[in-house]
Amino acid sequence: MNAITSRLGHQLSLVALDGTRRPPPPPLVLVAHGSRDPRALGTVSTLVERVRELRPHLSVRLGHLELDEPLLSATLASIDTARDPRAVLVPLLLGRGHHVKRDVPDAAAAVPGLRARVAAPLGPHPLLVETLYARLVEAGWRTRMSDAVRRASGVVLAAAGSRDPEAAVDTRHTARLLAERLGVPVAAAYASAAAPTVPAAVRAMAARGRHRIAVASYFTAPGRFATACAEAAPWIAAAPLGTHPAMARLVLHRYDQALAAPEPAAERELATT
């Protein structure tokens, strides 16, 4: 029903009040990081298809920062800027960091004639929290538990990590939202470039009497980091966010948000609400 409503609403948005057809919206370019794990490309490709299903009249493309094809540079170069110079880039990244602040805008700026808006990263956002919750339940998290079990339970939110302190702020924000959703402590931890590591966060939580510890995978797709973090789980490890329906909805929300922003600020809008 949500998909049907979304498609109908979008079709109506293409028609002006006088009955004439509005010009097509700028293409949505999903920007993935890229991975040597072949499952990552399959996951983000499926997510692209889910976005297209929700908004069939929108041109949706995929570009990678590295390791996978098509590369972002090639995807952006394929846009016919003579016909329409606009594009909206939506990073499949979960917080602020070098890729969002520099790499994605720089790739857009390198294409002559392209007027690109860079959307906010996907996180933090309540839709991500609902996806994390769903993945934990799939892995075996109990939606109902006794007080004794709850006092013994905790979650480590495993993220990629970044040297940018704002990325850690965003991850901790998501951890707080997830803790509110679950009713147990949630500790942010990282696979690289930041502390604590996932094993260190697990040990710290166990030292506080939380021995029923799950690892929530704060990654958009499978990969080396996600696998390593899952292996550190003393109990259950959830799957990455992947192609959960909420992810496609969030991608379109970020697209709409960037498109609606005032022109001077839209190109590097990094709002997280």
Buried (B, 14 or more C-beta within 10 A) or exposed (E): EEBEEBBEEBEEEEEEEEEEEEEEBBBBBBBBBBBEBEBBBBBBBBBBEBBBBBBEEBBBBBBBBEBBEBBBBEBBBEBEBEEBBBBBBBBBBBBBBEBBBEBBBEBBEEBEEBBBBBBBBBBBBEBBBBBBBBBBEEBEBEEEBEEEEBEBBBBBBBBBBBEBEBBBBBBBBBBBBBBEBBEBBBBBBBBEEBEBBBBBBBBBBBEEEBEBBBBBBBBBBBBEBBBBBBEBBBBBBBBBBBBBBBBBBBBBBBBBBBBEBEEEEBBBBBEBE
